[in-house]
């Protein structure tokens, strides 16, 4: 049973749309890497053998505006790959059409998302609510998948973190950052590996042969921020402004995988290759 962790809705002062600058920096920082992967690695001729429609999904789209920037960049890269795949512009090629499926939890603010869709977009847009740790699409229906700053969220929190009798009880912390007990870290790693196994199994059914999946996840910057956040809460406990039991009962359902972590889960699953 998955748990929903939606981003703050709307476009107000504390909304995700007004407080996602760090995520935008990540997206902008990898744009050329994503484009290069599409141009060099994607076999667009094979995946378009029976259609001129490319179906793309954005997993963990939230409410914008970052998702729109990512999708437009990917659409432009796919257009260029299609036109230049034989190193020569082919004026006889049919015009590509793009259908993008914006996915997030059922509790996501899809109203804000679709109200802010770019007017000049060059794709058809659809919403697909649901956890990406489950199946979302028909078999072999998706050509390209993108997800940024999303798979680091768990489907659920490891229950042993809240069990006072467990060696993984995370007393006085809200995360695995700075944990001296290896059992706490192991609980986070185990949940990450379980979630990614479900994720890859579902995507392997949905992505067409020859399709591509791009997963972008932050690492060092976020880990530092969580350390600051946790220590700030404990400062409030020490100043008697916050009950310590509240901190003990609160753990962030986030794990930031290293490249080695991702390589391990991909190779263990065996349904995808790392390009």
N, C-alpha and C positions, 0 to 999 in steps of 0.2 A: 504494500500500500504506500504510494508516494505521498509526499507532503508538498504543499504549494508554498512557494516563497516569492510572491509577486513584487516587482519594483513599485515604488510609489507612483500612484496614478496621476492623471491630469497634467497640467503644465504650470502649476503654481510654484511658489518659492522653494518648496521642499520636494518637488517632483523629480522623478528620475530624468525626465527630459531636460531639466534645468541643472542637474547635478551629475552628469555623466561625461565630464570633460576628460577624465583619466581614461575612460574607455575609448573615447574618440582619439586620444593620442595613440593608443594601441592600434586601433583600426587604421589610422593614417600611417603609422609606422610600418605596417606590414603590407600596404597596398601593392608596392612594387614586387614584393615576394609572391603575393597571390597572383598578380598578373603574369609574372615569370613562370610560375607553375602551370598556369593555364596555357600559355603560349608554347612551352617546351614539352609538357607532359600529357595534356588532354588529347585523346584521340577523337576529335569532334566528328570526323568523317564516319567512324564506326557507330557512335551513339546517335547520329542523325540519319542512319541508313534508311529509315522508313517514315521520317517526319521532318518538317522544318520548324517544329516547335521545341524549344528548350525549356524544360521544367526545372526550376531552381527552388530550393527551400532555404530559408533562414531560420535556424533553430535558436530560440531564445531571443526573439526580436525585440521584446519589451515594447516601449511606446514611441520610439524614435528620439531624436532624428538620426542617430548613428546608423541604424539599420538601413535607412534610405541611401546614405552615402556609400555604404558597403555594396548594396545591391546595384546601384548605378555603375559603380566601378567594375563590378564583375560582369555586368551586361556589356559594357564597352569592351572589356578584354575578350569576351566570348565572340563578339562581333568581329573584332580584329583577327582572332584566331581562325574564324570561319572564312573570312575574306582572303587571308594571307597564308592559309595552311599549306599551299603549294608554292609559296614564295612569290606568287604572281597574283595580282588582282584579277579575279574572274568576274566580269560584268554580267555573265549569264546566270550566275548563281541566284537561286530564289531568296527572297527576303526572309530572314529569320524572325520568328515571333518568340516572345519570352513570356512565360507564366511563372510568377513568383508566389510561393506559399509562405506567408509569414506565420511562424509558429511560436507559441508560448503557452504557459499554463492557462487553464480555463479561467483563472481569476485575473489574468492580465487585462490591462485597460485597452482593449481593442478599439473602443470608440475613439480615444485620443489618437491611437495609431492611424486609423483610417481617415480621420478628419484632417490629419496633417500630411497625407500622401502628396508627394510632389505632383503638381498639375502637369508638368512637362515630362513625366516619366515615360519611358519607352518599353513598358511591360504591363501585362495584366496582373492584377493583384488579388490574392485570396487569403483568407485567414484560416488557420488550422489550429484550434485549441487542443491542448493535451500535453502530457508529459512526454518528452523525447526519450525517456527510458522505456517507452512502450512503442508499439507500431503506430504510425501516423498516416501512412500512404499505402496505396495498392502496390502489389509486387512489381518490381522493375518499372517504376514510373518516374523516378527522379534522376535527372542527368547530372546535376551539380548541387552539392550541399555546402553551406557555409554556416559556421557558428563561431561567435566571438564573445569571450568573457561570459560563457554560459555553462559549459560542461564542468566547470569548477564547482558548481552547485550540486550538492547531493540530492538524491531522490528522497532521502530521509536521514535523520541523525542517528548515528550508532547509539543504541539504547544503553550500552554499558557505561557511557560517559556520565550518565545521571544516576547510576546505581552506586550507592555509598559502599556496598559490599564488593564491588568490582575493583580489580587492580587498575582499571582504566578510568576510575572516577576522576573527573577533571575539576577537582576542588580549587577554587580561587583563580581559575582561568576560563576564558571563553573560546579557546581555540587550542590547536596543538603547538602553536608558536611558543617557544620557551619551556615546553613541558620537559621535566627531568625524567618522567616516567615513560619508558619506551612503550608500555602498554597503551598509553593514550595515542601516541603516534601510530602504532600498529592498528588501532581501531579505525582511525581516519583512513589509513592506507587500504585496509581491508574493505571499507565501504566504497572507496573510490574504485577499487578493482571490481567489486560486484556490480556497481553502476555501469562501468564502462563495458563490462561483458554484455549486459542487457542492451546497452546503446549500440554496440557493434552488431549484435545479433539482429536487432530490428533494422538497422540501416542496410545490412547485407541483403535483406529481403526486398528493400525498397529501391535501392540504387541500381540503375541499369548496368550491365557488363560494360566495362570501360569508362564508367562514370568516375567522378572525382569528389572527394570530401576534403574540405579545408577546415581545420579546427584551430582556433586561436585562443590561447589562454594566458593570462598574466601570471607573473611569478613574483619576483623579488619585491617590486614596489608595493603590491598589496600585502604581502607578508609583513612588511615593516609597519604598514598602517594598522593592521590588526593587533600587532604587538603594542602599539601606542594606545589603541582603543582599550585593550584589556587592562593595561597598567593604569589608565585613567580611571576606569571603574573601580579598581582596587584602591586607588587614592581616595575616592569618594567613600569607600567602605571604611578606610582608616580614619577619615574625618567624620564618621558617623552620619554621613548624608545618604547612605545607601545600605540596605541590609545585605550582609554577606551571602545569605542563602539565595538571594536573587541572582547574584553572580554565579554561584555554584550550579544553579538550575538552568543557566543560559549558556549554550554553546553554538557557535556559528557553524552552519552546515556547509562548510567550504573547504575544499582541498585544492591547492595549487600544484599541479603535477610538474615535475621536471621533465626534460626531454627523455631522460632514462626511464622515468615512470611511464611515460606514454609509449615508449618503445616496448617496454615489458608487456603492457596490456594488449597492444596491437599484435605482437608476436604470439602471445599466449592464446589469443582468440583465433588467429589464423585465417580470418576471412578478408583481411585487407593487407595491402602492401604499403610500406612507407616510401613515398616518392621524394 
